[in-house]
Amino acid sequence: MITDPGKEITWGEVHVGACQVFEAAGFEEVSHPTVRRVVMRIDF
């Protein structure tokens, strides 16, 4: 999920994780279905 500084997000939205955490773990963005949602994938 992409978040903007200072904007409030409900707990139910953020439980999927922040993009930065997945990117740090080696995942790459493969899709961007909505403004704030991002689909991440890792290839082994």
N, C-alpha and C positions, 0 to 999 in steps of 0.2 A: 504494500500500500504506500502511496506517495502522500506525504503529509506536508502542510504548509505551516511554518512557524506561527504560533499564536492562535491558530484556529482550533476549535474544540472538536474532538472526535469521540464518538461513543465507544465504550469498551467493546461492544460486539463487533465493531468495524475493525479495530486494531488487533484483535486476537489472531489474525492471519499472519501477522508479522510485518516488520518494516523492510523495505527494499534493501537498505544498507546492510542489514544483517545477512540477508541471503547473498548479496553481492560479495561480502567479505568471506563467505563460505564457498565461493566459487560458482554460484548460480549465475545464469544470464537471463535477461529479459527476452521472452519469446512472443509476447502478446501484450496489448494494452487495451483491454475491452471497454474500460470506462476511464473517466478523468483521473480517478484515484487508484483504481485497481490495476495491478500488473501481474502477469503470469510469468513465473520464473521456472527455469529448468536447469538441471545439471546433467551432463553426460559423463558416464563412468568409462 
